[in-house]
Amino acid sequence: MKKRNIFVRNTPLDEALKKWRQALEQMPGAGDRTETIRVDDSLGRVTAGPVFARFSSPHYNGAAMDGIAVRFNDLAGASEARPVRLSPDSFAFVNTGNAMPPGFDGVVMIEDVHLTEDGWAELTAPATPWQHVRTIGEDIVATELILPAGHVIRPIDMGAMLATGIAEVAVHRIPEVLVIPTGSELVQPDGNLDQALRSPGKIIEFNSRILAGYLATWGARARRSPVVADNPEDLRRAVREAVSRHDLVVLNAGASAGSRDYTARILEELGTVLVHGVAIKPGKPVILAMVDSTPVIGLPGYPVSAVLTLDLFVRDLIYTFQGREPKKRDRVTALLSRPVASKMGVDEFVRMTLGKVGDKLMATPAGKGAGAVMSLVRADALLTIGAGSEGIGAGEEVEVELLRPLSQVQSTLVFIGSHDNILDIMANELHRQRPVIRISSAHVGSMGGITAIRRNEAHLAGTHLLDEESGEYNIPFIRRFLADVPLLLINLAHRQQGLLVAPGNPRGISGIHDLAHSDLIFINRQRGAGTRLLTDKVLRREKIDPAAIRGYGNEEYTHMNVAAAVAGGSADAGMGILAAANALGLEFIPVAEERYDLIILKRFMEDEKIMAVLQLIRYNRNFQNKVLALGGYDLRDCGKVMYEQ
């Protein structure tokens, strides 16, 4: 049996960062990472020391105008009434930039000169000393400081250096970084992926692209190595070669405690492991090491964990290597749209989407799980929950670190409520508009959307709540929970809800009654979701006790998550919309048609973002055709006001 690794310890984040920085400061040559390059190639580089002018600029007295060079004393007393006449040998013609002829100390613009037929110059105004002359050193004097150390070279800086005869400049070297993806399960996205991914356990290798991209964004010269399989000798050889040629080595995956996670052991053999295991979530298994005076970091395999730990432990290092001040991200205060639980004893980092609703900046978790790549795509900000907290409640004020400019956040439409696949089409169409409108969506169910509207925490909410007594959708709930809130209820679509089952329906499921008292596994929606209420209504109609259904307590937040659970085999059936079944090639057993509406606060009806939504759903045929192509939708009332109060 293979021995499993263990973490050296669950090191607190501050302690891990301190150890890492101390080791980096003690590296041989840590303060000598410079090179001399041509000024022509220096744009964007950082000066390694002060730059002083070699020559003055200009290095000669030169004419600043087209005209004639004169001796200013010769024009003393000149006026309209008593013009001064200069003989041809008392002046010289000059053009802008010409060196001043010896003995002359002023220039008169050609338009102020009257030339007589005999070649004399007649002037009607006196001249001042060095009038219209660029004197030696007027711009820069030899030995003058042009650029300080640690300066990012701009185009104008290049010109200033060249103007004083400086053709080469000492700059901080761009750090050379190698990203090494590890894992026998990885396949490159450049072959026959369809065939490769038919084998369970195979994963497309994309992490190295993400990591190298961030490194390049921060200024490093990042390369990606071929995938190194889960073989100790291959990994050992790859690390040895990498540290001999690079300023930093980034290993991705193999940092955890699995039987094939060799990274920590190999780095301990080749160098010193400073830290293995940090009290953060995600990213706990990160490894910080030094091999032959080269820093090596072992990142977890999950993309969110890898990106977070790269940001925490490498970002500032890359800036420091270049002689740059690490960029500080702006921080803003926002309100949480839904509660976020956290584990005591670890610093947790939560990706957030942001949107401004009235005067409130709302923050919504962008996704869950260390492997949720889309949470990185959607994230506008990062929320840090300290190790001493068990979480933060909905509506609480939090400070977040911006990952996106605040100007983009201002153009974000905040949607909270029930999920529907139409929202993806809506988001894409709105993003194509100018100015761009983004959607921040929190899929917390219909009741969650109503709560957000009551708290003024969303521009609009999606809802499909059926009142069993009246048989009416949404309006009874609005009257009950939002009685005093001025709003409009506008239809988005009528849609088909039903059971999602595996392709070909191999378990022969005909209805929800087949799930009771059987080995079939159900995947449910979260409490407060309209789909959950529909499920419960059907169970009551069929006189089925929820406890008789295996998996009734297993919850997902979107129709696509339910569809993915069925498609992946972790559930045999789940309630969802036909569009979700079609998207993943599932069978669909119809249960009901329902009405999906948007609740919009009246005070936002003049908001350009809301106006764009209404324009889109009411009049954009391209949008409507894309919705219908999903399957299971009827747009007979799309954009129609169903209720107003």
C-alpha positions in Angstrom: 0.0 0.0 0.0 1.3 3.4 -1.0 2.1 5.8 1.8 0.2 9.0 1.9 1.8 12.4 2.6 0.8 14.5 5.5 0.9 18.3 5.8 3.9 19.6 7.8 1.4 21.8 9.6 -1.7 24.0 9.1 0.4 27.2 9.2 -1.5 30.5 9.8 -1.4 32.7 6.7 0.5 35.5 8.3 3.2 33.1 9.6 3.5 31.4 6.1 3.9 34.8 4.4 6.5 35.9 6.9 8.6 32.7 6.4 8.3 33.0 2.6 9.4 36.7 2.6 12.3 36.0 4.9 13.6 33.2 2.7 13.2 35.4 -0.4 15.2 38.2 1.2 18.0 35.9 2.1 18.4 34.5 -1.5 21.9 35.0 -2.8 21.8 37.8 -5.3 18.3 38.9 -4.2 19.3 42.5 -4.6 21.2 42.1 -7.9 18.6 41.3 -10.5 19.6 43.9 -13.1 20.7 44.1 -16.7 21.7 46.8 -19.2 19.6 47.1 -22.3 19.2 49.6 -25.2 17.0 52.6 -24.4 15.1 51.6 -27.6 14.0 48.4 -25.8 13.3 49.9 -22.4 9.6 50.9 -22.6 7.8 49.7 -19.5 11.0 48.5 -17.8 12.0 49.7 -14.3 15.2 51.6 -13.8 17.7 49.8 -11.6 19.4 53.0 -10.5 19.3 56.8 -11.1 19.8 58.0 -14.7 21.9 61.2 -15.1 22.2 63.3 -18.3 25.4 62.5 -20.2 25.2 65.7 -22.3 23.2 68.9 -22.1 20.1 69.2 -24.2 20.4 71.1 -26.4 24.2 70.9 -26.5 24.5 74.0 -28.6 22.8 77.4 -28.9 20.1 77.0 -31.5 17.6 79.1 -33.3 14.0 78.6 -32.0 12.4 80.3 -34.9 12.8 80.8 -38.6 14.3 84.3 -39.1 17.5 86.2 -38.9 20.3 86.0 -36.2 21.2 89.4 -34.8 23.2 91.0 -32.1 20.6 92.4 -29.7 22.7 95.5 -29.0 22.4 96.5 -32.7 18.6 96.8 -32.3 18.6 99.1 -29.2 16.2 102.0 -29.7 14.5 100.4 -32.8 10.8 101.5 -33.2 8.2 102.2 -35.8 9.2 105.8 -35.9 13.0 105.1 -36.0 13.6 101.7 -37.7 17.1 100.2 -37.5 18.7 99.1 -40.8 21.2 96.2 -40.7 23.7 95.6 -43.4 23.9 92.1 -44.9 27.0 91.4 -42.9 25.3 92.4 -39.6 22.8 89.5 -39.6 22.5 85.9 -40.8 19.5 83.9 -42.0 18.6 80.9 -39.8 16.0 78.2 -39.7 14.5 76.6 -36.6 17.1 74.2 -35.0 20.1 75.8 -36.7 23.1 76.4 -34.6 23.5 80.1 -33.9 26.3 81.7 -36.0 29.3 82.8 -33.9 28.9 86.3 -32.4 25.1 86.5 -32.7 22.8 86.4 -29.6 19.3 86.8 -30.7 16.8 85.8 -33.4 14.1 88.0 -35.0 11.2 86.1 -36.6 11.2 86.4 -40.4 7.7 87.9 -40.4 9.0 90.8 -38.4 11.8 91.5 -40.8 11.5 93.9 -43.8 14.2 93.2 -46.4 15.1 96.1 -48.7 16.0 95.8 -52.4 19.6 96.3 -51.6 19.6 93.3 -49.1 19.5 95.3 -45.9 17.2 94.3 -43.0 14.9 96.9 -41.6 13.6 96.2 -38.1 11.1 98.3 -36.0 11.5 96.7 -32.6 14.4 96.0 -30.2 15.6 92.5 -29.3 16.3 91.0 -25.9 19.3 88.9 -25.1 19.0 85.4 -26.5 15.5 86.1 -27.9 14.1 83.1 -29.7 17.2 81.0 -29.0 17.4 77.7 -27.3 20.5 77.9 -25.2 22.8 75.1 -24.2 21.1 73.1 -21.4 17.8 75.0 -21.6 16.0 71.6 -21.3 18.5 69.3 -19.5 21.9 70.1 -18.1 24.7 67.5 -18.3 24.8 65.5 -15.0 21.2 66.4 -14.2 18.9 63.6 -12.8 16.7 62.4 -15.6 15.0 59.4 -13.9 15.2 58.1 -10.4 15.7 54.5 -9.5 12.6 52.3 -9.5 10.9 54.4 -12.3 8.8 52.7 -14.9 10.1 54.0 -18.2 7.6 55.8 -20.4 7.9 56.8 -24.1 8.8 60.4 -23.0 11.5 59.1 -20.6 13.1 57.2 -23.5 13.2 60.5 -25.5 14.7 62.4 -22.6 17.5 59.8 -22.2 18.3 59.7 -25.9 18.3 63.5 -26.1 21.2 63.6 -23.6 23.2 60.9 -25.4 22.2 57.9 -23.2 21.8 54.9 -25.5 21.7 52.2 -22.8 20.1 52.0 -19.3 20.3 49.6 -16.4 17.0 48.0 -15.5 15.6 45.3 -13.3 15.5 42.0 -15.1 12.1 40.6 -16.0 11.7 37.4 -13.9 11.8 34.2 -15.9 9.1 31.8 -14.5 8.3 28.3 -15.5 4.9 26.7 -14.8 5.0 22.9 -14.6 1.6 21.2 -14.8 1.7 17.7 -13.2 -0.7 14.8 -13.3 -1.0 11.6 -15.4 -4.7 12.4 -15.9 -4.1 15.6 -17.8 -4.6 15.9 -21.6 -3.6 18.9 -23.7 -6.4 20.8 -25.5 -4.7 20.4 -28.9 -5.6 16.8 -29.8 -8.7 14.8 -30.2 -10.4 15.9 -27.0 -13.6 14.0 -27.7 -11.8 10.7 -27.7 -9.6 11.6 -24.7 -12.4 12.7 -22.6 -14.4 9.5 -23.1 -12.1 8.0 -20.5 -13.3 8.8 -17.0 -10.7 10.6 -15.0 -9.1 12.5 -17.9 -8.9 16.3 -17.4 -8.2 19.0 -19.9 -5.0 20.8 -18.9 -5.9 24.5 -18.6 -4.5 25.6 -15.3 -1.0 26.3 -16.7 -2.6 28.7 -19.2 -4.4 30.6 -16.4 -1.3 30.7 -14.1 1.1 31.8 -16.9 -1.4 34.4 -18.0 -1.6 36.0 -14.5 2.2 35.9 -14.3 2.5 37.7 -17.6 -0.1 40.2 -16.5 2.1 41.0 -13.5 5.1 41.5 -15.7 6.9 38.1 -15.7 8.2 36.2 -18.7 6.2 33.0 -18.1 6.6 29.8 -19.9 4.7 26.5 -19.6 6.4 23.1 -19.6 4.9 19.9 -21.0 2.8 18.0 -18.5 4.9 15.9 -16.0 3.3 12.6 -15.2 2.8 11.3 -11.6 6.2 9.8 -11.5 8.8 10.8 -8.8 11.8 10.6 -11.1 10.2 12.6 -13.9 9.2 15.3 -11.4 12.6 15.4 -9.8 14.3 15.8 -13.2 11.8 18.6 -14.2 12.4 20.5 -11.0 16.2 20.2 -11.2 16.3 21.5 -14.8 13.7 24.3 -14.0 15.5 25.8 -11.0 18.8 26.0 -13.0 17.2 28.2 -15.7 14.5 30.2 -14.0 14.0 32.8 -11.3 10.9 31.1 -10.0 9.2 27.7 -10.6 5.5 27.1 -10.2 4.4 23.5 -9.8 0.7 22.9 -10.3 -1.1 19.9 -8.6 0.6 17.2 -6.5 0.7 19.4 -3.4 -2.0 17.6 -1.5 -2.0 14.3 0.5 -2.9 11.8 -2.1 -0.9 8.6 -2.8 0.4 10.2 -6.1 1.2 13.6 -4.6 5.0 13.7 -4.7 5.7 17.4 -4.8 6.5 18.0 -1.1 8.7 14.9 -0.8 10.7 15.8 -4.0 11.2 19.4 -2.9 12.3 18.3 0.5 14.9 16.1 -1.2 16.2 18.8 -3.5 16.0 21.8 -1.2 14.1 23.1 1.8 10.3 23.1 2.3 9.5 26.2 4.3 5.7 25.6 4.5 3.4 22.8 3.5 -0.2 23.5 4.4 -1.6 27.0 5.1 -4.8 27.7 7.1 -6.7 29.1 4.2 -9.7 28.1 2.1 -9.4 27.4 -0.7 -5.7 26.6 -1.1 -4.7 24.7 2.0 -2.1 22.3 0.6 0.2 25.0 -0.9 3.9 24.3 -0.7 6.6 27.0 -0.3 10.1 25.9 -0.9 13.7 26.9 -1.9 15.7 24.7 -4.2 19.3 25.8 -5.1 18.4 29.4 -4.1 15.4 29.4 -6.4 11.9 29.8 -5.0 9.6 27.0 -5.9 5.9 27.1 -5.1 3.6 24.0 -5.3 0.0 25.0 -6.0 -3.1 22.9 -5.4 -4.6 21.4 -8.5 -8.1 22.9 -8.3 -8.1 26.1 -10.4 -9.6 28.5 -7.8 -7.1 27.2 -5.2 -4.2 27.6 -7.6 -5.2 31.1 -8.6 -5.7 32.2 -5.0 -2.4 30.9 -3.8 -0.5 32.3 -6.8 -2.0 35.7 -5.9 -1.2 35.4 -2.2 2.4 34.1 -2.5 3.7 35.1 -6.0 2.1 38.3 -7.1 4.0 40.6 -4.9 7.2 38.6 -5.5 6.9 39.2 -9.3 6.6 42.9 -8.8 9.5 42.9 -6.4 11.7 41.1 -8.9 11.0 43.9 -11.3 11.8 46.6 -8.8 8.1 47.7 -8.8 5.9 48.5 -5.9 3.3 45.8 -5.6 0.0 47.2 -6.8 -2.6 47.6 -4.1 -6.2 46.8 -5.1 -8.9 49.2 -4.1 -11.2 48.1 -1.3 -14.9 49.1 -1.0 -17.7 48.4 1.4 -20.7 46.4 0.3 -23.8 44.6 1.7 -24.0 40.8 1.4 -27.0 39.6 -0.6 -27.0 36.2 1.0 -25.3 34.6 4.0 -21.8 33.1 3.7 -20.8 30.3 6.1 -17.1 29.8 7.0 -15.0 27.4 9.0 -13.3 28.6 12.2 -9.6 28.5 12.2 -9.0 29.3 8.5 -8.9 32.5 6.5 -11.5 32.0 3.8 -11.5 33.9 0.5 -14.8 34.1 -1.3 -15.2 35.4 -4.9 -18.0 38.0 -5.1 -20.0 39.7 -7.9 -21.0 43.3 -7.2 -23.7 45.6 -8.3 -25.0 49.0 -7.2 -28.7 49.1 -6.3 -29.7 52.7 -5.6 -27.1 53.8 -3.0 -26.3 50.2 -1.9 -23.4 48.3 -3.3 -24.5 44.6 -3.2 -22.1 41.7 -3.0 -23.1 38.2 -4.1 -21.0 35.0 -3.9 -19.9 34.2 -7.4 -19.8 30.4 -6.9 -18.7 27.6 -4.6 -16.0 25.1 -4.6 -12.2 25.2 -5.4 -12.8 23.8 -8.9 -15.5 26.4 -9.9 -13.7 28.2 -12.8 -16.8 30.3 -13.5 -16.6 31.8 -10.1 -13.3 33.3 -11.2 -14.7 34.5 -14.5 -17.7 36.2 -12.8 -15.8 37.6 -9.8 -15.7 41.4 -9.3 -14.2 41.3 -5.8 -12.7 39.1 -3.1 -14.1 38.8 0.4 -11.8 37.7 3.2 -13.5 36.0 6.2 -11.0 35.9 9.0 -10.0 32.7 10.9 -12.0 33.7 13.9 -15.4 33.9 12.1 -18.0 31.3 11.4 -19.5 33.3 8.6 -21.4 36.5 7.7 -25.1 37.0 7.5 -27.2 38.4 4.7 -27.5 42.2 4.7 -24.3 42.6 6.7 -21.7 45.2 5.7 -18.4 43.8 4.5 -15.2 45.1 3.0 -14.1 43.6 -0.3 -11.0 43.8 -2.5 -11.8 44.9 -6.0 -10.7 42.6 -8.9 -12.5 44.7 -11.5 -12.7 48.5 -11.9 -15.5 50.1 -9.9 -16.7 51.8 -13.1 -17.6 48.4 -14.5 -19.4 47.5 -11.2 -21.5 50.7 -11.6 -22.9 49.3 -14.9 -24.0 46.0 -13.3 -27.6 45.0 -13.0 -28.3 43.0 -9.8 -30.6 40.1 -10.3 -31.6 37.9 -7.3 -34.1 35.1 -7.3 -35.0 32.1 -9.2 -32.7 30.7 -11.8 -33.6 30.4 -15.5 -31.4 29.7 -18.6 -32.9 32.7 -20.3 -30.7 34.8 -18.0 -27.5 33.6 -19.8 -28.9 34.8 -23.1 -30.0 38.1 -21.5 -26.6 38.6 -20.0 -24.8 38.0 -23.3 -27.1 40.4 -25.2 -26.8 43.1 -22.7 -23.0 42.8 -22.6 -23.0 43.4 -26.4 -24.7 46.7 -26.0 -22.8 50.0 -25.7 -22.5 51.1 -23.0 -22.0 47.5 -21.7 -24.4 46.3 -19.1 -23.4 43.4 -16.9 -25.6 41.1 -14.8 -24.7 39.9 -11.3 -27.1 37.1 -10.5 -27.6 35.3 -7.2 -29.7 32.2 -7.6 -31.4 31.9 -4.2 -34.9 30.9 -5.3 -38.1 32.8 -5.8 -38.6 33.6 -2.1 -35.0 34.8 -1.8 -35.7 37.2 -4.7 -38.8 38.5 -3.0 -36.8 39.1 0.2 -34.1 41.0 -1.8 -36.8 43.2 -3.3 -38.2 43.9 0.1 -34.8 45.0 1.3 -34.0 47.1 -1.8 -31.1 44.9 -2.5 -31.8 44.0 -6.2 -32.9 45.8 -9.3 -35.1 42.8 -10.3 -36.0 39.4 -9.1 -37.1 36.2 -10.9 -40.1 34.3 -9.4 -42.4 31.4 -10.4 -44.4 30.8 -7.2 -47.7 29.0 -7.6 -50.4 29.7 -5.0 -52.2 26.4 -4.6 -55.4 28.0 -3.3 -56.0 30.4 -6.1 -54.0 28.7 -8.8 -52.3 32.0 -9.5 -48.6 32.6 -10.0 -46.6 35.1 -8.0 -49.2 37.8 -7.3 -50.6 36.3 -4.1 -47.0 36.2 -2.7 -46.3 39.8 -3.7 -49.5 40.9 -1.9 -48.5 38.9 1.1 -44.8 39.8 1.4 -44.4 43.0 -0.6 -47.8 44.7 0.0 -46.3 48.2 0.6 -43.6 48.0 -2.1 -44.2 49.9 -5.4 -43.4 47.5 -8.1 -44.2 45.9 -11.5 -44.5 42.2 -12.2 -43.5 41.6 -15.8 -43.6 38.3 -17.5 -40.5 36.8 -19.0 -41.8 33.5 -20.2 -44.1 30.5 -19.7 -41.9 27.4 -19.3 -42.2 23.6 -19.0 -41.2 22.0 -15.7 -40.7 18.3 -15.3 -38.5 15.5 -14.2 -35.0 15.3 -15.7 -33.8 11.8 -16.2 -30.8 10.1 -17.9 -30.8 9.8 -21.7 -33.1 7.0 -22.8 -34.6 6.9 -19.4 -32.9 3.6 -18.4 -34.6 3.4 -15.1 -38.0 3.6 -16.7 -39.2 6.6 -14.6 -42.7 7.7 -15.6 -43.4 10.2 -12.8 -42.4 11.4 -9.4 -44.4 8.5 -7.8 -41.7 6.1 -9.1 -39.2 7.7 -6.8 -41.0 6.8 -3.6 -39.8 3.8 -1.6 -37.2 2.8 -4.3 -33.5 2.9 -4.8 -33.8 5.8 -7.2 -31.9 8.9 -6.1 -33.5 12.3 -6.4 -31.8 15.7 -6.5 -33.9 18.6 -5.1 -33.8 22.4 -5.3 -33.1 24.6 -2.3 -35.9 25.7 0.1 -37.6 28.8 -1.1 -37.2 27.9 -4.8 -40.3 27.9 -6.9 -39.3 24.5 -8.3 -39.1 23.2 -4.7 -42.6 24.4 -4.1 -43.8 22.8 -7.3 -42.1 19.5 -6.2 -43.8 19.6 -2.8 -47.2 20.4 -4.4 -46.8 17.3 -6.6 -45.8 15.2 -3.7 -48.9 16.3 -1.7 -51.1 15.6 -4.7 -49.7 12.1 -5.0 -49.8 11.7 -1.2 -46.1 10.9 -1.1 -44.1 11.6 2.1 -40.9 13.4 1.2 -39.1 11.1 3.6 -39.9 8.2 1.2 -37.7 9.8 -1.5 -34.0 9.1 -1.4 -32.1 12.4 -1.9 -35.0 14.7 -1.1 -32.6 16.6 1.2 -29.9 16.9 -1.5 -30.2 20.5 -2.8 -28.9 22.4 -5.8 -29.4 26.1 -6.6 -30.0 26.1 -10.4 -31.7 24.0 -13.0 -28.4 23.4 -14.7 -26.8 22.1 -11.5 -29.7 19.6 -11.2 -29.3 18.6 -14.9 -25.5 18.2 -14.3 -26.2 15.9 -11.3 -28.5 13.7 -13.4 -26.1 13.7 -16.4 -23.2 12.8 -14.2 -25.0 9.9 -12.6 -25.0 11.2 -9.0 -28.8 11.4 -9.2 -31.5 9.5 -11.2 -33.9 12.3 -11.4 -34.5 15.9 -10.5 -37.1 18.6 -11.1 -36.1 21.2 -13.7 -37.0 23.0 -16.9 -37.0 21.5 -20.4 -34.2 23.9 -21.5 -31.9 22.4 -18.9 -32.7 18.9 -20.1 -32.1 19.8 -23.7 -28.8 21.6 -22.9 -27.3 18.3 -21.4 -29.1 15.8 -23.6 -31.4 14.4 -20.9 -34.9 13.0 -21.2 -37.7 15.1 -19.9 -41.0 14.0 -18.3 -43.4 17.0 -18.3 -45.1 17.9 -15.0 -46.5 21.4 -15.4 -46.3 24.7 -17.4 -45.5 27.6 -15.1 -45.2 31.3 -15.4 -41.8 32.9 -14.8 -42.0 36.6 -14.0 -39.7 39.5 -13.1 -40.3 41.7 -10.1 -39.0 45.2 -10.8 -39.1 48.1 -8.3 -40.9 51.1 -9.7 -38.1 53.4 -8.7 -35.8 51.7 -11.1 -38.0 51.9 -14.1 -36.2 54.9 -15.4 -32.8 53.3 -14.8 -31.0 52.8 -18.1 -30.2 49.2 -17.2 -33.8 48.2 -16.6 -34.9 50.1 -19.7 -32.4 48.1 -21.7 -33.8 44.8 -20.2 -37.4 45.7 -21.1 -36.4 46.8 -24.6 -34.6 43.6 -25.1 -37.3 41.2 -24.0 -40.1 43.1 -25.6 -38.7 44.0 -29.0 -35.5 42.1 -29.8 -36.4 39.3 -32.1 -32.9 37.9 -32.1 -33.1 37.5 -28.3 -36.6 35.9 -28.5 -35.5 33.4 -31.1 -32.5 32.4 -29.0 -34.8 31.8 -26.1 -37.3 29.7 -28.1 -34.3 27.6 -29.5 -33.6 26.5 -25.9 -36.9 24.5 -25.9 -39.7 24.5 -23.4 -40.6 28.2 -23.5 -43.6 30.1 -24.6 -43.2 33.9 -25.0 -46.9 34.8 -25.5 -46.7 37.3 -22.6 -43.0 38.2 -22.7 -42.6 41.8 -21.5 -46.2 42.2 -20.5 -47.1 43.8 -17.2 -48.9 41.1 -15.2 -49.5 43.1 -12.0 -48.7 46.6 -10.7 -48.9 48.2 -7.2 
